[in-house]
Amino acid sequence: MTAKQVEQSLLEQLRTNAADIDAFRALIGDYMAMYRICEKLKADIRKRGAIVNVTGSTGQNITKCNPSIKELRDTNKSMLTILRQLGLSIDTVKAAVDDDEL
């Protein structure tokens, strides 16, 4: 699913739930910014792996957990918070009605 599809899906949920207001559209904008950050973090984890070698403050090589993992987890938590603020969950998402069904 592309970022544009995710955004359109969220906007459709606002319309379906009669909640299409500026404040909620702004929250979706924030959500999408975090979505793009998540994609970059996942790409970094795929590229560098879960464990990375870095140079410590003393100049020694150190093996540690890729910091993108923690950032990804924290960003995902923030994204879930936004979904909760919008009232969107598996239980509340409504299917879009096709014009043919009317």
N, C-alpha and C positions, 0 to 999 in steps of 0.2 A: 504494500500500500504506500502510495506517495504522500508526501507532506500535504500537497494540495487536496488529495482525497480525504485525509484525516481532517483537515480544516473544514472542508465542505460538509463532512459528516457531522462535525460538532455544530456548525452553523445551522444545519438542517434540524438538529435536535433542539436548538433554541427556538426555531420557527415552530416546530411541532409542539413544543411545550409552551407556546405563547410567551416566551421569555427573551425575545429578540430585542434587547435594549443595548445601548452603548456600553454600559458597564460590563455586561457579560461578553460582548464582542471584544472588549479590551482584554478580558481574562483569557479569551480564546487566543488573542494575539500573544499574550504572555506564554500560554501553553505551547503555542507553535514555536516560539523562540526557544523554549526548553526542549522541544522535540528535535529541533535542528542541532542543539548542543548534544543531546543524547546520541544522535547519529554520528557526530564527530567523535564522541567518547568511545562508542562501540568500534568505530574504524580504528582508533588508536589502540584499543585492546586487541583487535584482530591483527594489527600490524606489529605491535611490540610484545604482545602476549600478556599473561597475567602477572608474570614476574619480570622485573626489569633490572638492569644493572645501571647504577648511577654513581657519580663521583661524589663522595661525601665531603664535608667541610674541611677534613684533614687531607684531602686528596686521594684517599683510598677508594677503591671500587667497592660498592655495596650492592648486594642483591636485596630487592624489596618488592613488595606488592605494587603493581602499577597503580599510581594515584587516580587514574581514570576510573578504576573500579569503584572507589569510594564516591567520586564525583557523580558517576552514573547512578549509583544507588540514591544519593541525596537529591539529584535532579528528578529521578523517578518519583520519589516521595513528594516533591513539590508539585509535580504534574498530577499526581493522584489527589492532592489537596485541592487543586483547581477544579478537577472533575467533581469532587464532593461539593465544592462551593457552587458549582453549576447545577447540582442536583442530579448528576449523571452517574448511573451505576448499571450493572447488568439488569437489576430489577426495574429500573425506571426508563431505560432506553425504549423509545417507541419506533416502530417500523414506519418508514415513509410510505404514504399512500400514493399509489400511482393514479394518474388522472383517469386511466381506463377503468379503475375500480369504482369511480364515483357515479 
